[in-house]
Amino acid sequence: MAQQTLELRGDFIELHSLLKLLGLAPSGGAAKEMIAAGQVTVDGVVETRKACKLRANQCVRVAGEEVLLVPPPDAIVRGA
C-alpha cells in the first residue's frame, strides 16, 4: 500500500477535495462517486459523507493508497 502525508493548510479539508487534490480521483464528481460507493475509509471506518471534514492525525485509505493528515508546522499543540 502506497503511503503519503498531507500537511493541512487550515483546520480541515473535506474528503472529496482531498481525493481530487491528491489525484486519487480524476475529478470531483468521481471522488463523490467513490465515497458514495463506500470505497473510502477514514480511520478504518467506511465514510460515505462526501464533505466529511478531515483533521490532523486522521488516516484516509482508498484504492491501495493511504494518506495521513498532519498539522501545519506552526500549529499550536493543545493539551501538551
C-alpha positions in Angstrom: 0.0 0.0 0.0 1.4 3.4 -1.0 1.6 5.9 1.8 1.8 9.7 1.8 1.2 12.6 4.1 -0.6 15.8 3.5 0.1 18.9 5.6 -3.1 20.7 6.3 -3.2 24.5 5.5 -6.2 25.1 7.8 -8.2 23.3 10.4 -9.6 20.7 8.0 -10.1 19.6 4.4 -13.3 18.0 3.0 -13.0 14.4 1.9 -13.9 14.8 -1.7 -11.5 17.8 -2.0 -8.7 15.6 -0.6 -9.2 12.9 -3.1 -9.2 15.3 -6.0 -6.3 17.3 -4.7 -4.0 14.3 -4.4 -5.2 12.8 -7.7 -6.7 9.8 -6.0 -9.9 10.6 -8.1 -9.7 12.0 -11.6 -12.4 14.6 -10.8 -14.6 16.0 -8.0 -17.5 14.1 -9.4 -15.5 10.8 -9.5 -14.4 11.5 -5.9 -18.0 11.9 -4.8 -19.0 8.6 -6.5 -16.1 6.7 -4.9 -17.2 8.0 -1.5 -20.9 7.2 -2.1 -19.9 3.7 -3.2 -18.2 3.0 0.1 -14.7 2.8 -1.4 -13.1 5.2 1.1 -12.3 4.7 4.7 -11.3 7.3 7.4 -9.5 5.9 10.4 -10.5 2.4 9.3 -14.3 3.1 9.0 -16.1 3.4 5.7 -17.0 7.0 5.1 -19.9 8.0 2.8 -20.2 11.7 3.6 -18.5 13.5 0.7 -18.0 16.7 2.7 -16.7 14.9 5.8 -14.3 17.3 7.5 -10.9 15.7 7.9 -8.5 17.0 10.5 -4.9 16.4 11.5 -3.9 12.9 12.5 -6.6 11.2 10.6 -5.9 8.5 8.0 -7.7 8.0 4.7 -7.5 4.9 2.6 -8.7 4.5 -1.0 -7.6 2.3 -3.9 -4.5 1.0 -2.4 -3.4 4.4 -1.1 -3.1 5.6 2.4 -2.9 9.3 3.3 -2.1 10.6 6.8 -3.1 14.2 7.5 -0.6 16.2 9.5 -0.9 19.6 11.1 1.0 22.6 9.7 4.3 23.2 11.4 3.1 26.3 13.1 0.0 24.6 14.6 -0.5 25.1 18.4 -0.3 21.8 20.2 -3.1 21.7 22.8 -3.1 19.6 25.9 0.7 19.2 26.0 
